Amino acid sequence: MSNHLIWRNGFQGMTRRSALQAGFIGALGLSLGDMMRLEAANSPAFTQAEGSVKQAKALSVIQLHLPGGFQQQESFDPKPEAPVEIRGSFGVTRTRSGDVLSDNFPETAKVLDKLTIIRSIVGRVPDHGLATYHLFTGYPQTTVIDYPQMGSIVSHELGKRGELPPYIAIPNKHAFAGGTGFLSSAFGPFELGADPGQSGYRVKDFSIPGNVSQEQFDRRLAAREIIEKRIRDSQVDPNTVATMDDFYQQAHTLLTSAKAQAAFTLDGEPESIFNLYGRDVVGLKGPDNRYHPKGLAERLIVARRLVEAGVRFVTVT
């Protein structure tokens, strides 16, 4: 397999929109058939006998966003035949399938047969903020339509699995990444509000305040249910009420479930795992003499724990 793309006649008429849709499907690890089945989720023919939605192949997604990260020719799309002033000073390493990666990624090259690299998506926006929005939503930013992030789409289409929110941002949502767009705010990410890579890491508002007893907490929950019932019986938009109810239910679960809270911690991870994720080579003078951003190892470990606990979509910035 060459690192050069071979376009066949059937792709000559592909529109930019089609290419972006194909990139989105690949980013989620879905085949075209899986995506078509997801689009038909409201069709009776799509449901199984017991009425449940058929499970797609991709169980979870970790979207790693590295602002100011490496260039494509120095990472996943090297140009070994180009002049050095174009390809850069790095060499290449071969994968099992015969493809090439930059020699910055020797370990990744060993497992590339289990991965999919999309080299056909090209950013044409010379602005980091606008390009970030494009990356997270799949669409260029406009003043007419505000598009939702991919994580929000997954949250809307598939919902949560278990006790944890379906979409989580570590440590927070990127400022230029957009939001829920034309979807409800209920499908936005749960933001940690804290960095797993910093000392004293603790997810914000993750415990009942010390001056509130369990009895007081239970009484407040009961009062909220009474108020919500009255709101539902009034003329308030039912979608707004449902959104707020989702927020409260999510907060209650995270406040009271030890199992849910454990997924956000680093407890029980051996030192060897931290080193495997790169914590031992933080800084400009690691063993490979390359830059390793502080805190990234811890953020990635928490992301892994979250998807293991059932979270569908996690962004790491």
C-alpha positions as YAML, in Angstrom:
chain: A
units: angstrom
residues:
- id: 1
  name: MET
  ca: [0.00, 0.00, 0.00]
- id: 2
  name: SER
  ca: [1.53, 3.30, -1.06]
- id: 3
  name: ASN
  ca: [1.25, 6.49, 0.89]
- id: 4
  name: HIS
  ca: [-0.11, 8.12, -2.25]
- id: 5
  name: LEU
  ca: [-3.88, 8.16, -2.76]
- id: 6
  name: ILE
  ca: [-5.15, 6.43, -5.89]
- id: 7
  name: TRP
  ca: [-8.38, 7.96, -7.18]
- id: 8
  name: ARG
  ca: [-10.56, 5.71, -9.26]
- id: 9
  name: ASN
  ca: [-13.17, 6.84, -11.73]
- id: 10
  name: GLY
  ca: [-15.96, 6.33, -9.23]
- id: 11
  name: PHE
  ca: [-14.51, 9.00, -6.93]
- id: 12
  name: GLN
  ca: [-13.93, 11.73, -9.50]
- id: 13
  name: GLY
  ca: [-17.37, 13.16, -8.92]
- id: 14
  name: MET
  ca: [-17.19, 13.09, -5.13]
- id: 15
  name: THR
  ca: [-18.35, 16.38, -3.64]
- id: 16
  name: ARG
  ca: [-16.68, 18.08, -0.71]
- id: 17
  name: ARG
  ca: [-19.73, 17.34, 1.44]
- id: 18
  name: SER
  ca: [-19.54, 13.63, 0.57]
- id: 19
  name: ALA
  ca: [-15.85, 13.57, 1.47]
- id: 20
  name: LEU
  ca: [-16.57, 15.15, 4.85]
- id: 21
  name: GLN
  ca: [-19.36, 12.65, 5.50]
- id: 22
  name: ALA
  ca: [-17.01, 9.82, 4.62]
- id: 23
  name: GLY
  ca: [-14.43, 11.28, 7.00]
- id: 24
  name: PHE
  ca: [-17.00, 11.48, 9.80]
- id: 25
  name: ILE
  ca: [-17.99, 7.85, 9.27]
- id: 26
  name: GLY
  ca: [-14.36, 6.78, 9.40]
- id: 27
  name: ALA
  ca: [-13.68, 8.91, 12.49]
- id: 28
  name: LEU
  ca: [-16.37, 6.98, 14.35]
- id: 29
  name: GLY
  ca: [-15.05, 3.65, 13.12]
- id: 30
  name: LEU
  ca: [-18.27, 2.90, 11.25]
- id: 31
  name: SER
  ca: [-18.79, 1.27, 7.90]
- id: 32
  name: LEU
  ca: [-21.17, 2.91, 5.44]
- id: 33
  name: GLY
  ca: [-23.68, 0.18, 6.23]
- id: 34
  name: ASP
  ca: [-23.51, 1.02, 9.93]
- id: 35
  name: MET
  ca: [-24.13, 4.69, 9.20]
- id: 36
  name: MET
  ca: [-27.09, 3.91, 6.97]
- id: 37
  name: ARG
  ca: [-28.55, 1.76, 9.73]
- id: 38
  name: LEU
  ca: [-28.09, 4.59, 12.22]
- id: 39
  name: GLU
  ca: [-29.88, 6.99, 9.88]
- id: 40
  name: ALA
  ca: [-32.76, 4.53, 9.71]
- id: 41
  name: ALA
  ca: [-33.01, 4.26, 13.51]
- id: 42
  name: ASN
  ca: [-36.60, 5.54, 13.50]
- id: 43
  name: SER
  ca: [-37.70, 2.95, 10.96]
- id: 44
  name: PRO
  ca: [-39.52, -0.15, 12.30]
- id: 45
  name: ALA
  ca: [-37.41, -2.30, 9.98]
- id: 46
  name: PHE
  ca: [-34.30, -1.15, 11.83]
- id: 47
  name: THR
  ca: [-35.36, -2.38, 15.24]
- id: 48
  name: GLN
  ca: [-34.85, -5.88, 16.54]
- id: 49
  name: ALA
  ca: [-37.72, -8.09, 17.63]
- id: 50
  name: GLU
  ca: [-37.64, -6.73, 21.20]
- id: 51
  name: GLY
  ca: [-37.59, -3.17, 19.88]
- id: 52
  name: SER
  ca: [-34.00, -2.25, 20.74]
- id: 53
  name: VAL
  ca: [-31.74, -0.35, 18.35]
- id: 54
  name: LYS
  ca: [-29.08, -2.47, 16.67]
- id: 55
  name: GLN
  ca: [-25.60, -1.89, 18.10]
- id: 56
  name: ALA
  ca: [-23.03, -0.28, 15.82]
- id: 57
  name: LYS
  ca: [-19.47, -1.61, 15.61]
- id: 58
  name: ALA
  ca: [-17.87, 1.42, 17.26]
- id: 59
  name: LEU
  ca: [-18.57, 1.32, 20.99]
- id: 60
  name: SER
  ca: [-16.70, 4.48, 21.98]
- id: 61
  name: VAL
  ca: [-14.59, 7.30, 20.53]
- id: 62
  name: ILE
  ca: [-11.68, 9.20, 22.09]
- id: 63
  name: GLN
  ca: [-11.07, 12.36, 20.10]
- id: 64
  name: LEU
  ca: [-7.57, 13.67, 20.83]
- id: 65
  name: HIS
  ca: [-7.13, 17.33, 19.91]
- id: 66
  name: LEU
  ca: [-3.61, 18.76, 20.03]
- id: 67
  name: PRO
  ca: [-3.65, 22.54, 19.43]
- id: 68
  name: GLY
  ca: [-0.35, 23.58, 17.90]
- id: 69
  name: GLY
  ca: [0.51, 19.94, 17.29]
- id: 70
  name: PHE
  ca: [2.80, 18.30, 14.76]
- id: 71
  name: GLN
  ca: [2.50, 18.81, 11.02]
- id: 72
  name: GLN
  ca: [1.04, 16.11, 8.79]
- id: 73
  name: GLN
  ca: [4.27, 15.51, 6.84]
- id: 74
  name: GLU
  ca: [6.05, 14.95, 10.16]
- id: 75
  name: SER
  ca: [3.46, 12.50, 11.45]
- id: 76
  name: PHE
  ca: [0.84, 10.45, 9.60]
- id: 77
  name: ASP
  ca: [1.37, 11.64, 6.02]
- id: 78
  name: PRO
  ca: [5.12, 11.85, 5.35]
- id: 79
  name: LYS
  ca: [6.37, 12.72, 1.88]
- id: 80
  name: PRO
  ca: [9.49, 10.56, 1.53]
- id: 81
  name: GLU
  ca: [9.92, 11.38, -2.16]
- id: 82
  name: ALA
  ca: [9.66, 15.15, -1.67]
- id: 83
  name: PRO
  ca: [12.66, 17.48, -1.23]
- id: 84
  name: VAL
  ca: [13.88, 17.90, 2.34]
- id: 85
  name: GLU
  ca: [12.61, 21.49, 2.48]
- id: 86
  name: ILE
  ca: [9.08, 20.10, 2.01]
- id: 87
  name: ARG
  ca: [9.17, 16.76, 3.83]
- id: 88
  name: GLY
  ca: [11.24, 18.03, 6.76]
- id: 89
  name: SER
  ca: [14.22, 16.45, 8.46]
- id: 90
  name: PHE
  ca: [12.47, 13.33, 9.77]
- id: 91
  name: GLY
  ca: [12.64, 9.92, 8.12]
- id: 92
  name: VAL
  ca: [9.95, 7.27, 7.71]
- id: 93
  name: THR
  ca: [9.14, 3.92, 9.24]
- id: 94
  name: ARG
  ca: [7.33, 1.10, 7.43]
- id: 95
  name: THR
  ca: [4.14, -0.52, 8.64]
- id: 96
  name: ARG
  ca: [3.19, -4.18, 8.32]
- id: 97
  name: SER
  ca: [1.02, -3.35, 5.32]
- id: 98
  name: GLY
  ca: [3.83, -1.47, 3.57]
- id: 99
  name: ASP
  ca: [2.52, 2.01, 4.30]
- id: 100
  name: VAL
  ca: [4.77, 4.68, 5.80]
- id: 101
  name: LEU
  ca: [4.64, 6.88, 8.88]
- id: 102
  name: SER
  ca: [7.08, 9.42, 10.19]
- id: 103
  name: ASP
  ca: [9.83, 7.82, 12.24]
- id: 104
  name: ASN
  ca: [8.45, 9.84, 15.16]
- id: 105
  name: PHE
  ca: [5.89, 7.03, 15.56]
- id: 106
  name: PRO
  ca: [7.73, 3.69, 15.57]
- id: 107
  name: GLU
  ca: [5.34, 2.06, 18.05]
- id: 108
  name: THR
  ca: [2.24, 3.31, 16.24]
- id: 109
  name: ALA
  ca: [3.59, 1.87, 13.00]
- id: 110
  name: LYS
  ca: [3.61, -1.60, 14.58]
- id: 111
  name: VAL
  ca: [-0.16, -1.55, 15.14]
- id: 112
  name: LEU
  ca: [-1.26, 0.52, 12.16]
- id: 113
  name: ASP
  ca: [-2.97, -2.54, 10.67]
- id: 114
  name: LYS
  ca: [-5.58, -2.08, 13.43]
- id: 115
  name: LEU
  ca: [-6.11, 1.61, 12.63]
- id: 116
  name: THR
  ca: [-7.57, 3.71, 9.85]
- id: 117
  name: ILE
  ca: [-5.83, 6.87, 8.67]
- id: 118
  name: ILE
  ca: [-7.88, 9.41, 6.73]
- id: 119
  name: ARG
  ca: [-5.66, 11.49, 4.46]
- id: 120
  name: SER
  ca: [-8.34, 12.93, 2.20]
- id: 121
  name: ILE
  ca: [-9.71, 15.62, 4.54]
- id: 122
  name: VAL
  ca: [-7.99, 18.93, 3.87]
- id: 123
  name: GLY
  ca: [-8.46, 22.10, 5.88]
- id: 124
  name: ARG
  ca: [-8.60, 25.23, 3.75]
- id: 125
  name: VAL
  ca: [-9.30, 27.76, 6.50]
- id: 126
  name: PRO
  ca: [-6.19, 29.80, 7.45]
- id: 127
  name: ASP
  ca: [-7.51, 30.49, 10.94]
- id: 128
  name: HIS
  ca: [-7.04, 28.22, 13.96]
- id: 129
  name: GLY
  ca: [-10.39, 29.05, 15.55]
- id: 130
  name: LEU
  ca: [-12.45, 28.49, 12.40]
- id: 131
  name: ALA
  ca: [-10.46, 25.37, 11.52]
- id: 132
  name: THR
  ca: [-11.05, 23.93, 15.00]
- id: 133
  name: TYR
  ca: [-14.80, 24.42, 14.58]
- id: 134
  name: HIS
  ca: [-14.58, 22.66, 11.20]
- id: 135
  name: LEU
  ca: [-12.65, 19.78, 12.77]
- id: 136
  name: PHE
  ca: [-15.11, 19.22, 15.62]
- id: 137
  name: THR
  ca: [-18.32, 19.60, 13.60]
- id: 138
  name: GLY
  ca: [-17.39, 18.52, 10.08]
- id: 139
  name: TYR
  ca: [-18.67, 21.80, 8.65]
- id: 140
  name: PRO
  ca: [-17.19, 25.26, 8.04]
- id: 141
  name: GLN
  ca: [-18.56, 27.88, 10.42]
- id: 142
  name: THR
  ca: [-21.32, 30.08, 9.01]
- id: 143
  name: THR
  ca: [-23.58, 32.84, 10.30]
- id: 144
  name: VAL
  ca: [-26.67, 30.93, 9.17]
- id: 145
  name: ILE
  ca: [-26.45, 27.48, 10.78]
- id: 146
  name: ASP
  ca: [-24.61, 26.52, 13.95]
- id: 147
  name: TYR
  ca: [-23.64, 22.86, 13.64]
- id: 148
  name: PRO
  ca: [-23.23, 20.48, 16.61]
- id: 149
  name: GLN
  ca: [-19.99, 18.79, 17.57]
- id: 150
  name: MET
  ca: [-19.60, 15.13, 16.66]
- id: 151
  name: GLY
  ca: [-19.82, 14.22, 20.34]
- id: 152
  name: SER
  ca: [-23.16, 15.99, 20.60]
- id: 153
  name: ILE
  ca: [-24.44, 14.10, 17.56]
- id: 154
  name: VAL
  ca: [-23.44, 10.79, 19.15]
- id: 155
  name: SER
  ca: [-25.12, 11.85, 22.40]
- id: 156
  name: HIS
  ca: [-28.30, 12.78, 20.52]
- id: 157
  name: GLU
  ca: [-28.45, 9.66, 18.37]
- id: 158
  name: LEU
  ca: [-27.37, 7.00, 20.87]
- id: 159
  name: GLY
  ca: [-27.86, 8.46, 24.35]
- id: 160
  name: LYS
  ca: [-25.99, 7.35, 27.44]
- id: 161
  name: ARG
  ca: [-24.89, 3.83, 28.26]
- id: 162
  name: GLY
  ca: [-25.03, 3.08, 31.97]
- id: 163
  name: GLU
  ca: [-24.67, 5.74, 34.65]
- id: 164
  name: LEU
  ca: [-22.21, 8.08, 32.96]
- id: 165
  name: PRO
  ca: [-22.94, 10.90, 30.48]
- id: 166
  name: PRO
  ca: [-22.55, 9.90, 26.82]
- id: 167
  name: TYR
  ca: [-20.21, 12.81, 26.00]
- id: 168
  name: ILE
  ca: [-17.38, 14.05, 28.24]
- id: 169
  name: ALA
  ca: [-14.70, 16.72, 27.65]
- id: 170
  name: ILE
  ca: [-11.28, 16.49, 29.33]
- id: 171
  name: PRO
  ca: [-10.50, 18.87, 30.93]
- id: 172
  name: ASN
  ca: [-13.02, 21.21, 29.25]
- id: 173
  name: LYS
  ca: [-14.64, 21.85, 25.89]
- id: 174
  name: HIS
  ca: [-12.28, 23.65, 23.50]
- id: 175
  name: ALA
  ca: [-13.17, 27.33, 23.22]
- id: 176
  name: PHE
  ca: [-13.36, 27.27, 19.40]
- id: 177
  name: ALA
  ca: [-14.90, 23.81, 19.00]
- id: 178
  name: GLY
  ca: [-18.50, 24.96, 18.79]
- id: 179
  name: GLY
  ca: [-21.24, 23.49, 20.94]
- id: 180
  name: THR
  ca: [-24.49, 21.64, 20.56]
- id: 181
  name: GLY
  ca: [-25.46, 23.79, 17.57]
- id: 182
  name: PHE
  ca: [-29.07, 23.29, 16.55]
- id: 183
  name: LEU
  ca: [-29.44, 20.44, 19.07]
- id: 184
  name: SER
  ca: [-30.63, 20.83, 22.64]
- id: 185
  name: SER
  ca: [-28.14, 21.83, 25.34]
- id: 186
  name: ALA
  ca: [-28.82, 18.43, 26.89]
- id: 187
  name: PHE
  ca: [-26.46, 16.90, 24.31]
- id: 188
  name: GLY
  ca: [-23.44, 19.01, 25.22]
- id: 189
  name: PRO
  ca: [-20.36, 17.54, 26.91]
- id: 190
  name: PHE
  ca: [-19.94, 17.04, 30.63]
- id: 191
  name: GLU
  ca: [-16.83, 19.12, 31.33]
- id: 192
  name: LEU
  ca: [-14.51, 17.99, 34.11]
- id: 193
  name: GLY
  ca: [-13.53, 21.53, 35.02]
- id: 194
  name: ALA
  ca: [-10.25, 20.13, 36.30]
- id: 195
  name: ASP
  ca: [-7.07, 18.74, 34.75]
- id: 196
  name: PRO
  ca: [-6.13, 15.13, 35.63]
- id: 197
  name: GLY
  ca: [-2.51, 16.12, 35.00]
- id: 198
  name: GLN
  ca: [-2.47, 18.73, 37.77]
- id: 199
  name: SER
  ca: [-1.84, 18.07, 41.46]
- id: 200
  name: GLY
  ca: [-4.99, 18.08, 43.56]
- id: 201
  name: TYR
  ca: [-7.09, 16.96, 40.58]
- id: 202
  name: ARG
  ca: [-10.75, 16.75, 41.54]
- id: 203
  name: VAL
  ca: [-13.77, 16.95, 39.26]
- id: 204
  name: LYS
  ca: [-15.78, 20.07, 40.03]
- id: 205
  name: ASP
  ca: [-19.01, 19.74, 42.02]
- id: 206
  name: PHE
  ca: [-18.45, 16.01, 42.36]
- id: 207
  name: SER
  ca: [-19.53, 15.65, 45.98]
- id: 208
  name: ILE
  ca: [-22.27, 16.89, 48.27]
- id: 209
  name: PRO
  ca: [-21.10, 20.09, 50.04]
- id: 210
  name: GLY
  ca: [-19.76, 19.45, 53.52]
- id: 211
  name: ASN
  ca: [-22.39, 21.68, 55.14]
- id: 212
  name: VAL
  ca: [-25.26, 19.67, 53.60]
- id: 213
  name: SER
  ca: [-26.32, 16.43, 55.28]
- id: 214
  name: GLN
  ca: [-27.68, 13.44, 53.39]
- id: 215
  name: GLU
  ca: [-31.10, 14.10, 54.93]
- id: 216
  name: GLN
  ca: [-31.06, 17.69, 53.66]
- id: 217
  name: PHE
  ca: [-29.94, 16.49, 50.25]
- id: 218
  name: ASP
  ca: [-32.81, 13.99, 50.04]
- id: 219
  name: ARG
  ca: [-35.35, 16.66, 51.08]
- id: 220
  name: ARG
  ca: [-34.10, 18.98, 48.36]
- id: 221
  name: LEU
  ca: [-34.44, 16.22, 45.77]
- id: 222
  name: ALA
  ca: [-38.03, 15.63, 46.85]
- id: 223
  name: ALA
  ca: [-38.77, 19.36, 46.65]
- id: 224
  name: ARG
  ca: [-37.31, 19.52, 43.16]
- id: 225
  name: GLU
  ca: [-39.56, 16.68, 42.00]
- id: 226
  name: ILE
  ca: [-42.62, 18.53, 43.29]
- id: 227
  name: ILE
  ca: [-41.60, 21.73, 41.50]
- id: 228
  name: GLU
  ca: [-40.88, 19.87, 38.27]
- id: 229
  name: LYS
  ca: [-44.29, 18.21, 38.33]
- id: 230
  name: ARG
  ca: [-45.97, 21.59, 38.62]
- id: 231
  name: ILE
  ca: [-43.85, 22.95, 35.77]
- id: 232
  name: ARG
  ca: [-44.83, 20.00, 33.57]
- id: 233
  name: ASP
  ca: [-48.49, 20.67, 34.32]
- id: 234
  name: SER
  ca: [-48.09, 24.30, 33.23]
- id: 235
  name: GLN
  ca: [-47.61, 25.70, 29.73]
- id: 236
  name: VAL
  ca: [-43.80, 25.54, 29.77]
- id: 237
  name: ASP
  ca: [-42.09, 24.06, 26.71]
- id: 238
  name: PRO
  ca: [-41.83, 20.31, 27.46]
- id: 239
  name: ASN
  ca: [-38.48, 20.10, 25.68]
- id: 240
  name: THR
  ca: [-37.02, 22.69, 28.06]
- id: 241
  name: VAL
  ca: [-38.33, 20.78, 31.07]
- id: 242
  name: ALA
  ca: [-36.93, 17.50, 29.73]
- id: 243
  name: THR
  ca: [-33.52, 19.11, 29.20]
- id: 244
  name: MET
  ca: [-33.38, 20.42, 32.76]
- id: 245
  name: ASP
  ca: [-34.54, 17.05, 34.10]
- id: 246
  name: ASP
  ca: [-31.69, 15.35, 32.22]
- id: 247
  name: PHE
  ca: [-29.20, 17.76, 33.78]
- id: 248
  name: TYR
  ca: [-30.52, 17.12, 37.29]
- id: 249
  name: GLN
  ca: [-30.61, 13.35, 36.84]
- id: 250
  name: GLN
  ca: [-27.05, 13.34, 35.52]
- id: 251
  name: ALA
  ca: [-25.87, 15.47, 38.44]
- id: 252
  name: HIS
  ca: [-27.63, 13.21, 40.97]
- id: 253
  name: THR
  ca: [-26.01, 10.10, 39.51]
- id: 254
  name: LEU
  ca: [-22.54, 11.62, 39.60]
- id: 255
  name: LEU
  ca: [-23.03, 12.84, 43.17]
- id: 256
  name: THR
  ca: [-24.24, 9.53, 44.56]
- id: 257
  name: SER
  ca: [-22.67, 6.71, 42.50]
- id: 258
  name: ALA
  ca: [-19.24, 5.55, 43.70]
- id: 259
  name: LYS
  ca: [-18.89, 3.42, 40.56]
- id: 260
  name: ALA
  ca: [-19.50, 6.41, 38.30]
- id: 261
  name: GLN
  ca: [-17.06, 8.59, 40.23]
- id: 262
  name: ALA
  ca: [-14.33, 5.93, 40.12]
- id: 263
  name: ALA
  ca: [-14.15, 6.18, 36.33]
- id: 264
  name: PHE
  ca: [-12.94, 9.78, 36.62]
- id: 265
  name: THR
  ca: [-10.04, 9.00, 38.96]
- id: 266
  name: LEU
  ca: [-6.51, 7.70, 38.50]
- id: 267
  name: ASP
  ca: [-6.79, 5.35, 41.47]
- id: 268
  name: GLY
  ca: [-5.25, 1.91, 41.08]
- id: 269
  name: GLU
  ca: [-3.23, 2.69, 37.96]
- id: 270
  name: PRO
  ca: [0.32, 1.29, 38.37]
- id: 271
  name: GLU
  ca: [3.37, 3.42, 37.69]
- id: 272
  name: SER
  ca: [4.13, 1.31, 34.63]
- id: 273
  name: ILE
  ca: [0.87, 2.48, 33.00]
- id: 274
  name: PHE
  ca: [1.67, 6.13, 33.64]
- id: 275
  name: ASN
  ca: [5.06, 5.61, 32.04]
- id: 276
  name: LEU
  ca: [3.52, 3.71, 29.13]
- id: 277
  name: TYR
  ca: [1.33, 6.76, 28.46]
- id: 278
  name: GLY
  ca: [4.40, 9.01, 28.58]
- id: 279
  name: ARG
  ca: [4.42, 10.63, 32.00]
- id: 280
  name: ASP
  ca: [8.07, 9.73, 32.52]
- id: 281
  name: VAL
  ca: [9.15, 11.69, 29.44]
- id: 282
  name: VAL
  ca: [7.38, 14.99, 30.05]
- id: 283
  name: GLY
  ca: [9.32, 18.03, 28.88]
- id: 284
  name: LEU
  ca: [11.73, 18.89, 26.12]
- id: 285
  name: LYS
  ca: [14.46, 16.49, 27.24]
- id: 286
  name: GLY
  ca: [12.78, 13.12, 27.29]
- id: 287
  name: PRO
  ca: [14.70, 9.99, 26.21]
- id: 288
  name: ASP
  ca: [13.73, 10.68, 22.61]
- id: 289
  name: ASN
  ca: [14.65, 14.39, 22.93]
- id: 290
  name: ARG
  ca: [11.15, 15.42, 21.86]
- id: 291
  name: TYR
  ca: [8.45, 17.45, 23.52]
- id: 292
  name: HIS
  ca: [5.88, 15.68, 25.68]
- id: 293
  name: PRO
  ca: [3.10, 17.97, 26.98]
- id: 294
  name: LYS
  ca: [2.64, 17.94, 30.74]
- id: 295
  name: GLY
  ca: [-0.52, 16.22, 31.92]
- id: 296
  name: LEU
  ca: [-1.38, 14.49, 28.64]
- id: 297
  name: ALA
  ca: [-0.65, 11.01, 29.99]
- id: 298
  name: GLU
  ca: [-3.07, 11.48, 32.89]
- id: 299
  name: ARG
  ca: [-5.77, 12.93, 30.64]
- id: 300
  name: LEU
  ca: [-5.51, 9.96, 28.28]
- id: 301
  name: ILE
  ca: [-5.67, 7.46, 31.15]
- id: 302
  name: VAL
  ca: [-8.87, 9.07, 32.45]
- id: 303
  name: ALA
  ca: [-10.28, 9.01, 28.89]
- id: 304
  name: ARG
  ca: [-9.52, 5.29, 28.68]
- id: 305
  name: ARG
  ca: [-11.19, 4.63, 32.04]
- id: 306
  name: LEU
  ca: [-14.27, 6.56, 30.95]
- id: 307
  name: VAL
  ca: [-14.78, 4.59, 27.73]
- id: 308
  name: GLU
  ca: [-14.18, 1.37, 29.66]
- id: 309
  name: ALA
  ca: [-17.01, 2.50, 31.96]
- id: 310
  name: GLY
  ca: [-19.35, 3.03, 29.00]
- id: 311
  name: VAL
  ca: [-18.92, 6.66, 27.91]
- id: 312
  name: ARG
  ca: [-19.55, 6.87, 24.17]
- id: 313
  name: PHE
  ca: [-17.53, 9.95, 23.21]
- id: 314
  name: VAL
  ca: [-14.60, 11.61, 25.01]
- id: 315
  name: THR
  ca: [-12.61, 14.61, 23.82]
- id: 316
  name: VAL
  ca: [-9.11, 15.23, 25.20]
- id: 317
  name: THR
  ca: [-7.51, 18.64, 24.66]
...
